Amino acid sequence: MPMTPRKPTVALIGGANLDISALPHSKALMGDSNPGRILCSPGGVARNVAENLLRLGVDARLVSVLGDDAFAAALQQAATRIGLDLSACTTLPGQRTATYLSLHGVDGDMGVAVNDMDILEQLSPALLAPHTALLHAAQAVVVDCNVRPDVLQWLCTELRHPLLFAEAVSVAKCHKLLPVLGQLHTLNANRMEAQALSGLSIADAPEARAAALALHQRGVQQVVISLGTEGAVWCDAAGITGHRAAQPVAMASATGAGDALLSGLVYGQLQDMPLDLSVAFAMACAELTLSSTFANSPALGVAAVAAHLEYQKT
């Protein structure tokens, strides 16, 4: 009998939190109560990437920590609905589940956010060690910079997975990557994070390409820098840089777009796409997500991405 090929497995380490997003109906007036919509949904960089990969047909396994509160119950229920495996997540009694609160403008772009991620300080190499077999068996490992520096060190010096993807997360957190840049397969960062990591100013795409090359020369095999409405630039393993312009979309919310981009990069690598094609696929994932009010677009899928890319050609 012909055997059904197994799905590729990706292990994801980092944030799993509840997202609370406020979207006012008109320009927010500070110091006052503003009519609008408030949405609650599962979030967290690693968790969002995991959900996106599931929608792209990849077997995603999340390794994180949860509290024993109502937010954790909501995350577990959501994971059951989409088939996300949380068996490698540790529940910590008496702890608050990570939470991300954001206020958006009428255009959907994020204005300000507050993240309560203290629980991730409990995610340690000792908690990861029991999952070493899972991490080694995965075709790729993704880590976000919500984790502690010693977790990054453990992944890079003890685990040493050949396909280690890192998400910079924020300017405040991305500095944790500086000691381990030479052990990363792919780094995903936005403009400000890339500036902080490279030490170079990024005012336009050519400067972003220079920063990507500089990070590659410091040991990262592949670098992708998102420039928002200006698209994305990359540097591949051969030191070749490129730029792809963004396609205009009707933006409902910016939350989750960067996570969708990383999901597309991971998927592209698993499909052995050259980096320029991976970036095109990843940007289509991000553009579909920008059109959704949720951090994970229900419309995301390989067929939807292909249709989006085909539409861009017309």
N, C-alpha and C positions, 0 to 999 in steps of 0.2 A: 504493500500500500504506500502511496506517496505520502510523505510526512509534511505537515504544515510547518513552515519555517517559524522559528521562535522570534518574537519581537526583540529588538535590542533593548537592553536594560541600562538605565542611567540612574545613578545615585545622586541625590541632591542634599546638601548640608547647609543649614542656615535657618533663616527666618520663616516662621509659620505664625501668622497673626490674624486678628480680625481687623478688617478695614472699615472705618466709618468715614464716609465722604459726605460733605455738605456742598450742595450746588444751589446758590441763590438764584432767584428768578431774574434779578437785575443786579446792577453793581452794588456790592456789599457796602453798607454804611457801618463803619467801625464804631463800636460803643453802643450799638443798637441791635434789636432783634430783626432779622431779615427773613422774609418769606422765601421758601425754596424747598428743595427735596433733600432728604437725608437717607443715604443708602448704606446698608451693612452687608458685607460680603467677605468671604475668605480672602486672605492676602498673605503677604510676606514674600520676599524675593524668591527664595528656594521653593516655597510652596506654589507660587504662581508659575514658575518655570516648569515645575512638575505637572501641574494641570495642563499647561499648554502642550507639553510633550505628549501627554496622554491623548490629547485631541489630535496630535500629529501621528498617532499610532505607535508611540514608544512606551515601553513599560517603565514607568518612573517610580522610584522608591525614595520617600522622604525620610531624612534623618534629622530630627530636631527635638525640641523640648516643649511640652505643653503644661499649663497649670491644671488645677483640678476644679476649674470654675465653669460658669455657663458659656464663656467664650470658647473654651476648649471643646465643650459638648457640641457647639455649633460647627466648629471646624471638623470634628469627627463625623457629624451627620453629613456635612457637605462632601467629605472625602468618600463616604459610603456611596453617595449618589453618583459620583463620577468614577468610582473604581480606583481611587488613589490609595495606595498601600501605606498605612501609618504604623505598621508593626515595628518599625525601627525607631519610632518616636518614644521618648521617655516622658511619663507623666510625673510631675514633681508636686507632691502634696504641699498645700499652703502657699503656692506661687501663683502669680497673676499670669495668664496667657498674654503673650505679646499683642500690642494693640497699636494701630496706626490711624491717626485722626487727621483728615485733610480738609481744607476749605478751598474751593475752586472758584474761579471767576466765571462770568456768564459765557465766556468762550470755551469753557471746559478745562482750561489750563490751571494747574495747581498754583494757588497763591501762597499758602503757608500750610505747614503740616507739623504735627508733633508725633514722635514715635516713642512708645513705652516698650522698650526691648530688653529690660533688665534681666528677664528670665534667661536670655541667651548667654549670660555670663556663667550660667550653670552647665552649659554645653561644653564639656571638657574632653581632652584626649581619652580619659578613663571611660567616659560614656560612649565614645566612638569605638574603642577597642573591641567590644563584643561584636561589632558589625564589620570587622575587617574582611571577613570572607565575602560579604555582600559588596563591599567597596572594591575589592580586587576583581570580583567576577563581573562588575559593571563594565560596559563598553566605554563609558565616560563617567567622570565625577565632576559635579558642579558645586562650587562653594561660593557663598556670598560673604561680604565683609562685615556682616552682623556678628560673625563668630569672633572668639577671642584670638589674639595673636598666636597663642600656643597651639590652638587647633590648626591654624594655617601651617605652622612649623611642623606639626605632626603629619599633616597630609603630605607635605613636601619632602620631609626627611625620612619618615617611617613608611608611609604608604607608597609614595612615589608612583602614582598612577600616570601612565604615559599620556592620557587625555584628560588633563585637569583644567577645567574652565573656572575662571574667577570673575565675579561681578563686583565692581568697585563700590557700588551702593551710594556713597556720598563722599564729599570732600573730607568730612570729619573722620570717616572710617577707612578710607582707601589707603592711608599711610601704612596700615598693617601689612600691605602687600610688598612694601619696599624691600624687606630682607629676603623675599622669596620669589622675586620677579623671574629669576633664572630657572625656576622649576615649573613655571606655568606654560601650558600649551596655548591657551587662548585667554586673552584679557579683554573684557568688555567694559568700557567706561564712557561717560559723557564728557563734554568739553571741559567742565571745571575739574572733574576728577583726573582727566588726562593731564591738565596743566599742573595739578598738585603732584602727580606721580613723575612727570617728565621734567618739571622745572621750567618748561617752555611756555611762552605766551601763545594762545590760540585765538586769533581774531577771525580767521577764515579757513577755508578748506586746505589751501597750501600749507599753512602753519600747522594744521591738524595732521596732515600727512607727515610733516617733519617730526612732530611729536610721536606719532605712531612708529616711525622708523627709529627714533631715539630709544623708545621702550623696547623695540625688537632688538636693538643693539645691546641692550642691557640684559638680554636673555630670554624675553618672552618670544615664543615661536610665532604666534599670530596676535595681532592687536586690531581691535575694532573700536573706533571712537564715534559716538553718535553726536551729531550737530543739530538735532532737532529739525527745524524747517529747512535747514541747509543740507540735510541728508546724513550720510555717514562716510567716513574714510577708513581705510584699512592698510595694514602692512602684513604680507604673508610670510611664510617660512623662508622664502628666498630673498626677503628684503624688498620686495616689489610693493609699491604703494598704489592706492587708487581711491577714487571718490565716486560715489553714486548720489545723485540728486534725489531729494524726497519728492514724492508725488502728493499733490494737495488732496486732502480728504476733509470731510465735514467732521470736526472733532467734537465728540461728546464728552470725553474725559481723557486726560493725559495719564491717569494712573494705570500702571501695568504695561505701558508701551515698551519701556526698556526691558522688562522681563520677557515680553513677547519677542523682542529682538534677539535676546540671548537664546531663547528657545529655538528660534530659527537657525541660529549659528550652530547650536548643538546638533540639530536635526541634519543640517547640511554636512557637518563633519561625519556623522554616522552614515550618510549616503555617499561619502567620498567626493563631494562637490569641491571644486576649487573655491578658494575663499571669495572671489568676486561673485560667484553664483550663490554661495552661502549668504553673502551680505544682501544680495537682491531678494532671496527667499526670506531672510530675516526681516528686512525692511517691510516686505509685504505683510508679514505677521504683525509687525508693529502698527502698520497703517490700518489693518483690520481691527486691531484692538483700540486704536484711537477713536474709531467710529462707534465703540460700545460704551455704555455707561458703567460697565463692570471692568474690573482689573483683568479679567479673563473673558475674552469674547466667546460667547456660545457659538458664534459662526466660524471660529477658527478650525481649520482642517486642511489637509494637503490639497484637496480639490478646490477649496475656497481660495487658497493661496495661489494655486495655478491659474484660476480664473482671474484673480486680481492682477497677476503679472501679465496675462494675456490681454486684459482690458487696457493695460498701460501701453501696449503696442499699437492700439488702434487710434 
